[in-house]
Amino acid sequence: MGKMNDLTKREFVSLMMGLPATAFLSKVANAQSPDALNIAFMADVQSWDPTSVTFPVGQSIYKCVFDSPLHYSSDQKLQPRQIVSRKWVDDNSTRLEITLRDDMFFHDGSKLTTEDVKYSWVTRPHKDKKLAIAGLLQDLKDVEIISPTQAVLVYSKPSPSAEFYLGFLTVYILPKAYHEKVGDEGFVAKPIGAGPYKLVDYQRGSRIVLEAFDKYWGGVPSIKNVTFQALPEASTRVAAIESGRVDVAVQLPFREAVRLQSKPELSVNLFPQAEIYMLQIPSYVETYQNKDVRTALHMAIDKAALAKAFFNNVAKPLQVLATPGSSGDVPGYKFPFDRKRAAEIMEKAGFSKAKPLQMTFLTTNGTFPNDYEIAQAIAAMWRQIGVDVKIEETTVAKYLELNHGAKLPGIMLYSWANATGDPENYSGRILNPALRFSAWKEPANGERIAKLFAMKLGEERLEGYRALNKDASENSWSIPLLQPAANVVTKKTVDLPIYSQGYILPAEAKRKG
């Protein structure tokens, strides 16, 4: 086949080699039962308080137990759920009236009302700023209760995009009376929600066992018993689904998912995910204040080769901080890949193979599909233009801690999930210097983004984000890489809807035959 833009096929294959498979330790009772579902999942929950953590991977589990105020479809359309209707009742988007369903119950039999909404979204977050929901709903200052099913969300400033967050990440409704009775520790030890399943057994780091809730507003799910097996090692998930010991396996190494397509008893779904891989560049590190350095690093990355090598071309190379075809994408724009020109620009900045740039490159290992292997491939590309790369493993929690304290020592490979698809949740937060997520903290971007946050929804706002996205790519404030591809492998006896966000929602699953 020859070379792929100077990075050989052999190099890519060596980078893609996975960890040795490990034995799958135990069979789960009732795995073959028609009303049971056994899922090989990649992680345990970080906390049983879903409002306390920003944890995209855990949303499948949280939605089972707590449900969602609003819900994003696979094509990222916002749909009613616990909230059946919403409307702005003022002209400057500070007062959003919501109406709840009137047939919702928590797992202890108590009714879900607007009192629970106020407690979950205002009372607790205002008292405990460390809760993740406190940051996501930081402009929500009050919930004015009209009735058990009607309330007005009052924002401290114009917030036309506020409704986007009512189906996103940490925004869940907890039971006020129960939480006040048992406290934070008691709730985490024995959580209850108003979702289609209640938690009946939990072994930290091992399994989560759920049972259908007979008072769920959407009806009792046809799948009555669900087990999420926490199997962080990908090879174990492969062994579990291939042996038939589980019904569903998620986020397998892509080469393994492709291989399993030949198994007649399995269905393999490969799809671009509502997520972006990018490089976070810390503006507070002097080296990266040099635009030539940033441009050379960006220009040296063969994104198409990454998509081919690691995701069988199901992933999409990115030109801006938005997924292709989404409202923040910039049609026709392309940042060039040119390794020769990148080397020239790096030499202009004072670095070459003879005098390489010394660089720390941080990445997680196994947190996101192929994260460490992709970092290795990018490092190999950079070495060809005069960069001496030291790869350093880290965790998302450590990265956020370092970045929040302006102590990140180098560039970070990061995955950014965005169920909403809206550009505010891509560049609007990635580049907002007022938020802990941003690494490139450009004051002018803060002013620019604040204006976009306040703009009414419409084409003018989207054009503003597209301009920001193009400028961000041109200046390489953050380097967009790929819209990654996800995979879900199921037995052919299981009918499970596929979500671009990667959700696994057993309440929507059915057994065939």
Buried (B, 14 or more C-beta within 10 A) or exposed (E): EEEBEBBBEEBBEEBBEBEEBEEBEEEBEEBBBBEBBBBBBBBBBBBBBBBBBBBBBBBBBBBBBBBBBBBBBEEBEBEBBBBEEBEBEEEEBBBBBBBBBEEBBBBEEBBBBBBBBBBBBBBBBBEEEEBBBBBBBBBBBBBEBEEBBBBBBBBEEBBBBBBBBBBBBBBBBBBBEBBEEBEBEEBBEEBBBBBBBBBEEBEEEEBBBBBBBEBBBBEEBBBBBBBBBBBEBBBBBBBBBBEEBBBBBBBBBBBBBBBBEEBEEBBBEBBBBBBBBBBBBBBBBEBBEBBBBBBBBBBBBBBBBBBBBBBBEBBBBBBBBBBEEBBBBBEEEEBEBBBEBBBBBBBEBEBBBEEBBEBBBBBBBBBBBBBBBBBBBBBBBBBBBBBBBEBEEBEBEEBBBBBEEEEBBBBBBBBBBBBBBBBBBBBBBBBBBEBBBBBBBBEEBBEBBEEBBBBEBEEEBBEBBBEBBBBBBBBBBBBBBBBBBBBBBBBEBBBBEBBBBBBBBBBBBBBEE
